[in-house]
Amino acid sequence: MTTPTEPWPSEGGSSVLEAAGTDTAGAPSPPRAAPNPGPGAEDDGGNLAEGAFDTLRAMILGGSLPGGVRLQERRLAERLGLSRTPVREAIGRLVGEGYVKREGGMLTVSPVSVEDILEILTVRRAVEGEAAEIAAGRCEPALIENVRAAVTGMLSPADVTPERHWSVDDLVHLTIARATGNKLLIRLVSDLRARTRMFGLARIPRRFDPGKAEHLAILDAIREGDGAAAAAAMRFHIDNARLAILDTLAGPALLKR
């Protein structure tokens, strides 16, 4: 897992967050903050709060705001060019959805531990296995072919960025979830995938080709309308992802023995 770093360079000695005891050098460059909306723009506070939520959530999922980093409402508001009100509302929503935790007067990005990711994958195995079974025969053939093309279009791990890899992975799993027509299931799959990404393990190179083959097997079973095969293929895929994560995490520990 990555070491928490400060995602935005300080300007004039002021940072938007604090990570006590953390070296903040060499942090990734984030998207530039939106310009100040100007007088009267904050009359539409709901849209501003929604925009602030989307921006901060994207930074958490993308690793610019890694787990354990302390957030400061005032400095976040300054950097986003907003008043503290929409930022406070956005943070409140992030707390409610588990992306940020509040302890006393301190706000920190919620870390995802090894235990957390294993629990998440256990739930994903059950939920997404069910989703694949329900989706079998419900996806339009043209849609399945488009998703397959996105998977096969990733030719080499050296040429595929983590962002593209996550995008294609989302396309596969969320297309299947949406095909169920179950709104609660769709939201659950989306949320669990977001928390998987928060774990901070961007990609496991040796899983590139096997992961592609597993995705294609799932899609083929859904196209054929074979619900049992689709569910089994999805569970097999998530089981292999779980094992790969455990092997990757165990590697450094084994080398130290």
ZIZI-V812406 format. One line per field, one symbol per residue. psi: psi as a letter, one per 30 degrees, with the letter a starting at -180 (. if undefined). A space follows every 10 residues. Layout:
psi->???
This chain:
psi->llkkljfkkk jggklflkjk gkkglgllkl kklklkflkf fgeieeeeee eeeeeeeeee efffilkfkk kjeeeeeeef hllfeeeeee eeeeeeggfk kkjbgkklkk ljleeeeeee eeeeeeefee eeeefkffkk eeeeeeeeee effjekffgj leeeeeeeee eeefeeefff gjeeeeeeee eeeefeeffg jekjeffeee eeeeeeeeee eeefgjeeee eeeeeeeeee eeeeeeeeef eeeeff.
